Amino acid sequence: MKPPTTKVKNYVLAIFLIMTAKSSCLGQNPLEDLNGQISKKIYPNIDAILVEKKGQLVVEEYFNGFTRDSLHDTRSSFKSVTSLLAGIAIDHGLFSVDDRIDQFISEWENDPRGRISVKDLLQMKSGLDCEGFFEIGPDCESEMWETDDWLEYILNIPLRHDPGLNWAYTSIEPELVGIIISRTSKMTIMEFARQFLFDPLGIKDYRWFITPNGGGYAAGSFFMRPVDMLKIAKLVLNKGNWEGRQVVSERWIKESTTCPTDVEMSFVRFSRTTNAKYTTADYGYLWYRELLQYGNIKTEALFASGNGGQYMMVLEDYETALVFTGSNYGSWRGKLPFEILLKYLIPMLED
């Protein structure tokens, strides 16, 4: 074999220098680049990022003093856990999505609100006069928190329109779901969740917010470790199966995460990701879906969402579960995980 000519040597050297320059400019890999952006506060108040692909934990990063053992407020992303608890209760025959809630909320017997179905609650279509997404209100939750009897407050909320018509985001409906689970199981929701969801998944370290009525709040303000939030996302990715045990039926996972309701808002748009294509998010039974489009990326995310940047996500195309926690409360920056997903994490998953 002849030795390479000077021309070939120079060509190879040029290619090496170009690749080296690109490496020094862009960083060693997307995760290093991302950590640099977070350290520079380009992405402020990101507290944790976890990614598991095909059963392998490929990212576990903590920031701002948080660690693997830190409990983080899940905020409204916990609503999606309540959806799983409802599915488990339905799997046990305690009620069905088509049941009218006056069977369980006896205080509304012979009341127009008794016509609300369990499905209406899960889809946030109860018709109750509450709305916390588009600031057309009343949001009801903030008012409820100022009272000494949350159940009494809920029972006095009037209807805005007939049940089943329109989507309106509120924490009242998942709280009613939690009350129905408790009343039909004859257990507190804390006991029900521990026995049928948390213990099977090995989730031991968490903290409920206890309402003035003595129950665990089913709509949010539940503290848990991000690694345990990841277990919830993995359970959904695996169609309700956890290490060979069917914790919640595959049928329920499919039904609850098929999201037919347009919520007229894009999480990607609120993340302000330049050159991303926006499509509206859709809603199922306390779960969201949104089509993500950026450059050559086109995939769908299934996710639970909480104020401040709390997300439990599933990317079915990549067989991946993800968790974000953050402290961007009351800010559009709570949607920054969607930019992080599009610019850093999905390209990393593709590589």
Secondary structure as a PSIPRED ss2 file (coil, helix, strand):
# PSIPRED VFORMAT (PSIPRED V4.0)

   1 M C   1.000  0.000  0.000
   2 K C   1.000  0.000  0.000
   3 P C   1.000  0.000  0.000
   4 P C   1.000  0.000  0.000
   5 T C   1.000  0.000  0.000
   6 T H   0.000  1.000  0.000
   7 K H   0.000  1.000  0.000
   8 V H   0.000  1.000  0.000
   9 K H   0.000  1.000  0.000
  10 N H   0.000  1.000  0.000
  11 Y H   0.000  1.000  0.000
  12 V H   0.000  1.000  0.000
  13 L H   0.000  1.000  0.000
  14 A H   0.000  1.000  0.000
  15 I H   0.000  1.000  0.000
  16 F H   0.000  1.000  0.000
  17 L H   0.000  1.000  0.000
  18 I H   0.000  1.000  0.000
  19 M H   0.000  1.000  0.000
  20 T H   0.000  1.000  0.000
  21 A H   0.000  1.000  0.000
  22 K H   0.000  1.000  0.000
  23 S H   0.000  1.000  0.000
  24 S H   0.000  1.000  0.000
  25 C H   0.000  1.000  0.000
  26 L H   0.000  1.000  0.000
  27 G C   1.000  0.000  0.000
  28 Q C   1.000  0.000  0.000
  29 N C   1.000  0.000  0.000
  30 P H   0.000  1.000  0.000
  31 L H   0.000  1.000  0.000
  32 E H   0.000  1.000  0.000
  33 D H   0.000  1.000  0.000
  34 L H   0.000  1.000  0.000
  35 N H   0.000  1.000  0.000
  36 G H   0.000  1.000  0.000
  37 Q H   0.000  1.000  0.000
  38 I H   0.000  1.000  0.000
  39 S H   0.000  1.000  0.000
  40 K C   1.000  0.000  0.000
  41 K C   1.000  0.000  0.000
  42 I C   1.000  0.000  0.000
  43 Y C   1.000  0.000  0.000
  44 P C   1.000  0.000  0.000
  45 N C   1.000  0.000  0.000
  46 I E   0.000  0.000  1.000
  47 D E   0.000  0.000  1.000
  48 A E   0.000  0.000  1.000
  49 I E   0.000  0.000  1.000
  50 L E   0.000  0.000  1.000
  51 V E   0.000  0.000  1.000
  52 E E   0.000  0.000  1.000
  53 K E   0.000  0.000  1.000
  54 K C   1.000  0.000  0.000
  55 G C   1.000  0.000  0.000
  56 Q E   0.000  0.000  1.000
  57 L E   0.000  0.000  1.000
  58 V E   0.000  0.000  1.000
  59 V E   0.000  0.000  1.000
  60 E E   0.000  0.000  1.000
  61 E E   0.000  0.000  1.000
  62 Y E   0.000  0.000  1.000
  63 F C   1.000  0.000  0.000
  64 N C   1.000  0.000  0.000
  65 G C   1.000  0.000  0.000
  66 F C   1.000  0.000  0.000
  67 T C   1.000  0.000  0.000
  68 R C   1.000  0.000  0.000
  69 D C   1.000  0.000  0.000
  70 S C   1.000  0.000  0.000
  71 L C   1.000  0.000  0.000
  72 H E   0.000  0.000  1.000
  73 D E   0.000  0.000  1.000
  74 T C   1.000  0.000  0.000
  75 R H   0.000  1.000  0.000
  76 S H   0.000  1.000  0.000
  77 S H   0.000  1.000  0.000
  78 F H   0.000  1.000  0.000
  79 K H   0.000  1.000  0.000
  80 S H   0.000  1.000  0.000
  81 V H   0.000  1.000  0.000
  82 T H   0.000  1.000  0.000
  83 S H   0.000  1.000  0.000
  84 L H   0.000  1.000  0.000
  85 L H   0.000  1.000  0.000
  86 A H   0.000  1.000  0.000
  87 G H   0.000  1.000  0.000
  88 I H   0.000  1.000  0.000
  89 A H   0.000  1.000  0.000
  90 I H   0.000  1.000  0.000
  91 D H   0.000  1.000  0.000
  92 H C   1.000  0.000  0.000
  93 G C   1.000  0.000  0.000
  94 L C   1.000  0.000  0.000
  95 F C   1.000  0.000  0.000
  96 S C   1.000  0.000  0.000
  97 V C   1.000  0.000  0.000
  98 D C   1.000  0.000  0.000
  99 D C   1.000  0.000  0.000
 100 R E   0.000  0.000  1.000
 101 I H   0.000  1.000  0.000
 102 D H   0.000  1.000  0.000
 103 Q H   0.000  1.000  0.000
 104 F C   1.000  0.000  0.000
 105 I C   1.000  0.000  0.000
 106 S H   0.000  1.000  0.000
 107 E H   0.000  1.000  0.000
 108 W H   0.000  1.000  0.000
 109 E C   1.000  0.000  0.000
 110 N C   1.000  0.000  0.000
 111 D C   1.000  0.000  0.000
 112 P H   0.000  1.000  0.000
 113 R H   0.000  1.000  0.000
 114 G H   0.000  1.000  0.000
 115 R H   0.000  1.000  0.000
 116 I C   1.000  0.000  0.000
 117 S E   0.000  0.000  1.000
 118 V H   0.000  1.000  0.000
 119 K H   0.000  1.000  0.000
 120 D H   0.000  1.000  0.000
 121 L H   0.000  1.000  0.000
 122 L H   0.000  1.000  0.000
 123 Q C   1.000  0.000  0.000
 124 M C   1.000  0.000  0.000
 125 K C   1.000  0.000  0.000
 126 S C   1.000  0.000  0.000
 127 G C   1.000  0.000  0.000
 128 L E   0.000  0.000  1.000
 129 D C   1.000  0.000  0.000
 130 C C   1.000  0.000  0.000
 131 E C   1.000  0.000  0.000
 132 G C   1.000  0.000  0.000
 133 F C   1.000  0.000  0.000
 134 F C   1.000  0.000  0.000
 135 E C   1.000  0.000  0.000
 136 I C   1.000  0.000  0.000
 137 G C   1.000  0.000  0.000
 138 P C   1.000  0.000  0.000
 139 D C   1.000  0.000  0.000
 140 C C   1.000  0.000  0.000
 141 E H   0.000  1.000  0.000
 142 S H   0.000  1.000  0.000
 143 E H   0.000  1.000  0.000
 144 M H   0.000  1.000  0.000
 145 W H   0.000  1.000  0.000
 146 E C   1.000  0.000  0.000
 147 T C   1.000  0.000  0.000
 148 D C   1.000  0.000  0.000
 149 D C   1.000  0.000  0.000
 150 W H   0.000  1.000  0.000
 151 L H   0.000  1.000  0.000
 152 E H   0.000  1.000  0.000
 153 Y H   0.000  1.000  0.000
 154 I H   0.000  1.000  0.000
 155 L H   0.000  1.000  0.000
 156 N C   1.000  0.000  0.000
 157 I C   1.000  0.000  0.000
 158 P C   1.000  0.000  0.000
 159 L E   0.000  0.000  1.000
 160 R C   1.000  0.000  0.000
 161 H C   1.000  0.000  0.000
 162 D C   1.000  0.000  0.000
 163 P C   1.000  0.000  0.000
 164 G C   1.000  0.000  0.000
 165 L C   1.000  0.000  0.000
 166 N C   1.000  0.000  0.000
 167 W C   1.000  0.000  0.000
 168 A C   1.000  0.000  0.000
 169 Y C   1.000  0.000  0.000
 170 T C   1.000  0.000  0.000
 171 S C   1.000  0.000  0.000
 172 I H   0.000  1.000  0.000
 173 E H   0.000  1.000  0.000
 174 P H   0.000  1.000  0.000
 175 E H   0.000  1.000  0.000
 176 L H   0.000  1.000  0.000
 177 V H   0.000  1.000  0.000
 178 G H   0.000  1.000  0.000
 179 I H   0.000  1.000  0.000
 180 I H   0.000  1.000  0.000
 181 I H   0.000  1.000  0.000
 182 S H   0.000  1.000  0.000
 183 R H   0.000  1.000  0.000
 184 T H   0.000  1.000  0.000
 185 S H   0.000  1.000  0.000
 186 K C   1.000  0.000  0.000
 187 M C   1.000  0.000  0.000
 188 T C   1.000  0.000  0.000
 189 I H   0.000  1.000  0.000
 190 M H   0.000  1.000  0.000
 191 E H   0.000  1.000  0.000
 192 F H   0.000  1.000  0.000
 193 A H   0.000  1.000  0.000
 194 R H   0.000  1.000  0.000
 195 Q H   0.000  1.000  0.000
 196 F H   0.000  1.000  0.000
 197 L H   0.000  1.000  0.000
 198 F H   0.000  1.000  0.000
 199 D H   0.000  1.000  0.000
 200 P H   0.000  1.000  0.000
 201 L H   0.000  1.000  0.000
 202 G C   1.000  0.000  0.000
 203 I C   1.000  0.000  0.000
 204 K C   1.000  0.000  0.000
 205 D C   1.000  0.000  0.000
 206 Y E   0.000  0.000  1.000
 207 R E   0.000  0.000  1.000
 208 W C   1.000  0.000  0.000
 209 F C   1.000  0.000  0.000
 210 I E   0.000  0.000  1.000
 211 T C   1.000  0.000  0.000
 212 P C   1.000  0.000  0.000
 213 N C   1.000  0.000  0.000
 214 G C   1.000  0.000  0.000
 215 G C   1.000  0.000  0.000
 216 G E   0.000  0.000  1.000
 217 Y C   1.000  0.000  0.000
 218 A C   1.000  0.000  0.000
 219 A C   1.000  0.000  0.000
 220 G C   1.000  0.000  0.000
 221 S C   1.000  0.000  0.000
 222 F C   1.000  0.000  0.000
 223 F E   0.000  0.000  1.000
 224 M E   0.000  0.000  1.000
 225 R C   1.000  0.000  0.000
 226 P H   0.000  1.000  0.000
 227 V H   0.000  1.000  0.000
 228 D H   0.000  1.000  0.000
 229 M H   0.000  1.000  0.000
 230 L H   0.000  1.000  0.000
 231 K H   0.000  1.000  0.000
 232 I H   0.000  1.000  0.000
 233 A H   0.000  1.000  0.000
 234 K H   0.000  1.000  0.000
 235 L H   0.000  1.000  0.000
 236 V H   0.000  1.000  0.000
 237 L H   0.000  1.000  0.000
 238 N C   1.000  0.000  0.000
 239 K C   1.000  0.000  0.000
 240 G C   1.000  0.000  0.000
 241 N E   0.000  0.000  1.000
 242 W E   0.000  0.000  1.000
 243 E C   1.000  0.000  0.000
 244 G C   1.000  0.000  0.000
 245 R E   0.000  0.000  1.000
 246 Q E   0.000  0.000  1.000
 247 V C   1.000  0.000  0.000
 248 V C   1.000  0.000  0.000
 249 S C   1.000  0.000  0.000
 250 E H   0.000  1.000  0.000
 251 R H   0.000  1.000  0.000
 252 W H   0.000  1.000  0.000
 253 I H   0.000  1.000  0.000
 254 K H   0.000  1.000  0.000
 255 E H   0.000  1.000  0.000
 256 S H   0.000  1.000  0.000
 257 T H   0.000  1.000  0.000
 258 T C   1.000  0.000  0.000
 259 C C   1.000  0.000  0.000
 260 P C   1.000  0.000  0.000
 261 T E   0.000  0.000  1.000
 262 D E   0.000  0.000  1.000
 263 V C   1.000  0.000  0.000
 264 E C   1.000  0.000  0.000
 265 M C   1.000  0.000  0.000
 266 S C   1.000  0.000  0.000
 267 F H   0.000  1.000  0.000
 268 V H   0.000  1.000  0.000
 269 R H   0.000  1.000  0.000
 270 F H   0.000  1.000  0.000
 271 S H   0.000  1.000  0.000
 272 R C   1.000  0.000  0.000
 273 T C   1.000  0.000  0.000
 274 T C   1.000  0.000  0.000
 275 N C   1.000  0.000  0.000
 276 A E   0.000  0.000  1.000
 277 K E   0.000  0.000  1.000
 278 Y C   1.000  0.000  0.000
 279 T C   1.000  0.000  0.000
 280 T C   1.000  0.000  0.000
 281 A C   1.000  0.000  0.000
 282 D E   0.000  0.000  1.000
 283 Y E   0.000  0.000  1.000
 284 G C   1.000  0.000  0.000
 285 Y C   1.000  0.000  0.000
 286 L C   1.000  0.000  0.000
 287 W C   1.000  0.000  0.000
 288 Y E   0.000  0.000  1.000
 289 R E   0.000  0.000  1.000
 290 E E   0.000  0.000  1.000
 291 L E   0.000  0.000  1.000
 292 L E   0.000  0.000  1.000
 293 Q E   0.000  0.000  1.000
 294 Y E   0.000  0.000  1.000
 295 G C   1.000  0.000  0.000
 296 N C   1.000  0.000  0.000
 297 I E   0.000  0.000  1.000
 298 K E   0.000  0.000  1.000
 299 T E   0.000  0.000  1.000
 300 E E   0.000  0.000  1.000
 301 A E   0.000  0.000  1.000
 302 L E   0.000  0.000  1.000
 303 F E   0.000  0.000  1.000
 304 A E   0.000  0.000  1.000
 305 S E   0.000  0.000  1.000
 306 G E   0.000  0.000  1.000
 307 N C   1.000  0.000  0.000
 308 G E   0.000  0.000  1.000
 309 G C   1.000  0.000  0.000
 310 Q E   0.000  0.000  1.000
 311 Y E   0.000  0.000  1.000
 312 M E   0.000  0.000  1.000
 313 M E   0.000  0.000  1.000
 314 V E   0.000  0.000  1.000
 315 L E   0.000  0.000  1.000
 316 E H   0.000  1.000  0.000
 317 D H   0.000  1.000  0.000
 318 Y H   0.000  1.000  0.000
 319 E C   1.000  0.000  0.000
 320 T E   0.000  0.000  1.000
 321 A E   0.000  0.000  1.000
 322 L E   0.000  0.000  1.000
 323 V E   0.000  0.000  1.000
 324 F E   0.000  0.000  1.000
 325 T E   0.000  0.000  1.000
 326 G E   0.000  0.000  1.000
 327 S C   1.000  0.000  0.000
 328 N E   0.000  0.000  1.000
 329 Y C   1.000  0.000  0.000
 330 G C   1.000  0.000  0.000
 331 S C   1.000  0.000  0.000
 332 W H   0.000  1.000  0.000
 333 R H   0.000  1.000  0.000
 334 G H   0.000  1.000  0.000
 335 K H   0.000  1.000  0.000
 336 L H   0.000  1.000  0.000
 337 P H   0.000  1.000  0.000
 338 F H   0.000  1.000  0.000
 339 E H   0.000  1.000  0.000
 340 I H   0.000  1.000  0.000
 341 L H   0.000  1.000  0.000
 342 L H   0.000  1.000  0.000
 343 K H   0.000  1.000  0.000
 344 Y H   0.000  1.000  0.000
 345 L H   0.000  1.000  0.000
 346 I H   0.000  1.000  0.000
 347 P H   0.000  1.000  0.000
 348 M H   0.000  1.000  0.000
 349 L H   0.000  1.000  0.000
 350 E H   0.000  1.000  0.000
 351 D C   1.000  0.000  0.000
